[in-house]
């Protein structure tokens, strides 16, 4: 008999956690598992989730008529009222359907609180943590108080953190937790390698191509990356930065680009479903984040053999060692500027770190990581 598994996530696309879940669902045998995927917010599943799984939503957005939109808005307000004024158990009982063998909150915050309210005493419950909750504790908005968040995590038999740093920082935030393990994110390395550039053009007589990938939000630090690029451009460096992603900071970033006449130096193409061809044609991957759990984008850059410079966040030393496979700077604008400047000033150093990325890429084996995940499911 198939094992029935529920995955709960906040939305279906747009971030690293969503991409990791997509990789998991596309690489486990659906002959063994009956999968239901709940998204807290309804959105179009632009990413390629597999056929054969059931997708449901808590807060729905689609309605074809004015009266339908009115009742949908009313229903969502009622659900929000229940969410913030009643227990997680009450919310789960009202809005989550089905009985499952394993229930997975695949991201922090809303999904974790909802699954913590499961009234199925026989199900195995797993919470995934993708972010450094000690230094970037965004989740209180999903709970009525701090005690409720601690209580929620204690309802899970396993808390899976995406790096050792993430695990250590979670235990700093919540010292009472003792059911915490590390499970590295699976990456479909073979699919990514198909886009790897075989013979990249020489760096001479063309801009050095920098790439970054992530949501356009404060956490990702693009508000400090753009002034770095402005400074390097003013110093005469021939560079071009492309940031792939979308988010709430887009307008302010676009305004900065226009006001500083950087339209020929910085591009914001938006969210691109398959970013690997653009990444593979780049020279340097830049992570400017203020906080990460375990950067999927850095992992993808390693697989593609791109030189990497990143701010120091959870998981970066596990990925890059002590600057062995990429440059890790202190988490500040000045330090990141120095790290990027050191690379773009030396074509030989760029080539060296490209070779180091290629060496490190052998660490990522999809089958081994999927086996680890199947074991805890």
QUINORMO-V926718 format. One record per residue. SS is DSSP state (~ for helix, > for strand, _ for the rest). PHI is phi as a letter, one per 20 degrees, with the letter a starting at -180 (* if undefined). PSI is psi in whole degrees, -180 to 180 (999 if undefined). Layout:
BEGIN
<<SS/PHI/PSI> <SS/PHI/PSI>>
END
This chain:
BEGIN
<<_/*/139> <_/f/143> <>/e/127> <>/e/122> <>/c/133> <>/d/126> <>/d/133> <>/d/130> <>/c/160> <_/f/-36> <_/b/168> <_/e/-17> <_/b/168> <_/o/-15> <_/b/178> <~/f/-41> <~/f/-41> <~/f/-40> <~/f/-39> <~/f/-43> <~/f/-41> <~/g/-43> <~/f/-43> <~/f/-50> <~/f/-27> <~/e/-5> <_/c/15> <_/d/154> <_/f/109> <_/f/-6> <_/f/-20> <_/e/-20> <>/c/140> <>/d/106> <>/d/129> <>/d/126> <>/d/115> <>/e/131> <>/d/130> <>/g/-44> <>/d/138> <_/f/127> <_/b/168> <_/f/130> <_/f/72> <_/f/-34> <_/f/163> <_/e/85> <_/f/149> <_/f/153> <_/f/149> <_/n/-2> <_/d/153> <>/e/126> <>/d/126> <>/c/163> <>/c/148> <>/e/-62> <>/e/107> <_/e/151> <_/c/-17> <_/e/131> <_/b/142> <_/e/-11> <_/c/165> <~/f/-43> <~/f/-34> <~/f/-42> <~/f/-35> <~/f/-49> <~/f/-31> <~/f/-43> <~/f/-40> <~/f/-43> <~/f/-43> <~/f/-36> <~/f/-39> <~/f/-43> <~/f/-41> <~/f/-39> <~/f/-46> <~/f/-43> <~/g/-46> <~/e/-12> <~/d/-7> <_/c/173> <_/f/162> <~/f/-33> <~/f/-42> <~/f/-42> <~/f/-46> <~/g/-45> <~/f/-34> <~/e/-33> <~/c/-1> <_/d/126> <_/d/149> <_/o/161> <_/d/131> <_/c/154> <_/f/-38> <>/c/135> <>/c/124> <>/d/120> <>/e/105> <_/e/3> <_/b/160> <_/f/173> <_/n/-126> <~/g/-47> <~/f/-40> <~/f/-43> <~/f/-42> <~/f/-48> <~/f/-29> <~/f/-20> <_/e/6> <_/g/133> <_/e/10> <_/e/100> <_/f/-17> <_/e/-7> <_/e/147> <>/e/134> <>/d/129> <>/c/133> <>/d/129> <>/e/139> <>/c/117> <_/d/-2> <_/c/158> <_/f/97> <_/f/-6> <_/e/-45> <_/e/-17> <_/c/75> <_/e/80> <_/e/-14> <~/f/-14> <~/g/-24> <~/f/-17> <~/e/-6> <_/c/160> <_/f/-25> <_/a/170> <~/f/-39> <~/f/-35> <~/f/-36> <~/f/-44> <~/f/-44> <~/f/-38> <~/f/-49> <~/f/-31> <~/f/-11> <_/e/-11> <_/e/138> <_/f/-28> <>/b/136> <>/d/115> <>/e/113> <>/e/149> <_/e/-2> <_/b/164> <~/f/-38> <~/f/-43> <~/f/-42> <~/f/-48> <~/f/-40> <~/f/-30> <~/f/-40> <~/f/-24> <~/f/-40> <~/f/-43> <_/c/81> <_/f/-22> <_/f/-13> <_/f/133> <_/c/13> <_/d/40> <>/d/132> <>/c/170> <>/d/129> <_/c/112> <_/f/148> <_/f/132> <_/f/142> <_/c/134> <_/f/79> <~/f/-34> <~/f/-41> <~/f/-37> <~/f/-41> <~/f/-24> <_/f/-23> <_/e/1> <_/f/132> <_/f/125> <_/f/-48> <_/c/94> <_/f/144> <_/f/152> <_/g/151> <_/f/-13> <_/f/140> <_/m/29> <_/b/159> <_/f/145> <>/f/126> <>/e/114> <>/d/145> <>/c/143> <>/c/153> <>/c/123> <_/r/171> <_/f/144> <_/e/77> <_/c/165> <~/g/-40> <~/g/-35> <~/e/-10> <_/m/22> <~/f/-22> <~/f/-20> <~/d/-21> <~/f/-39> <~/f/-44> <~/f/-30> <~/f/-45> <~/f/-40> <~/g/-45> <~/f/-45> <~/f/-39> <~/f/-43> <~/f/-28> <_/f/-5> <_/o/6> <_/f/136> <_/e/93> <>/c/160> <>/b/130> <>/d/132> <>/d/129> <>/d/118> <>/e/118> <_/q/172> <_/b/165> <_/r/-175> <_/f/-19> <_/e/4> <~/g/-49> <~/f/-43> <~/f/-36> <~/f/-42> <~/f/-39> <~/f/-41> <~/f/-43> <~/f/-44> <~/f/-46> <~/f/-29> <_/d/11> <_/l/51> <_/d/17> <_/f/-27> <_/e/-5> <_/d/-28> <>/c/131> <>/c/139> <>/c/80> <>/f/-13> <>/n/-166> <_/f/129> <_/c/125> <_/f/-42> <_/d/96> <_/e/-1> <~/f/-33> <~/f/-43> <~/f/-42> <~/f/-44> <~/f/-25> <_/e/4> <_/e/162> <_/e/-39> <>/c/130> <>/e/132> <>/d/126> <>/d/114> <_/d/16> <_/f/146> <_/f/-28> <_/b/142> <_/b/167> <_/d/-53> <_/a/107> <_/f/111> <~/f/-38> <~/f/-39> <~/f/-41> <~/g/-44> <~/f/-38> <~/f/-39> <~/f/-45> <~/f/-34> <_/e/-3> <_/m/38> <_/e/142> <>/f/144> <>/c/137> <>/c/132> <>/b/150> <>/f/157> <_/f/116> <_/c/174> <_/g/133> <_/n/-16> <~/f/-39> <~/f/-29> <~/f/-31> <~/e/-41> <~/d/-2> <_/m/-157> <_/e/71> <_/m/20> <_/f/-41> <_/d/3> <_/r/168> <>/e/123> <>/d/121> <>/d/166> <_/f/157> <_/e/72> <_/b/161> <~/f/-43> <~/f/-41> <~/f/-40> <~/f/-40> <~/g/-47> <~/f/-41> <~/f/-45> <~/f/-42> <~/f/-39> <~/f/-34> <~/f/-51> <~/f/-14> <_/e/-6> <_/b/97> <~/g/-34> <~/f/-37> <~/f/-38> <~/g/-46> <~/f/-39> <~/f/-47> <~/f/-24> <~/f/-43> <~/f/-37> <~/f/-38> <~/g/-45> <~/f/-39> <~/f/-45> <~/f/-27> <~/f/-23> <~/f/-14> <~/f/-25> <_/e/106> <_/d/114> <~/g/-45> <~/f/-41> <~/f/-43> <~/f/-37> <~/f/-39> <~/g/-40> <~/f/-40> <~/f/-43> <~/f/-34> <~/f/-41> <~/f/-22> <_/f/999>>
END
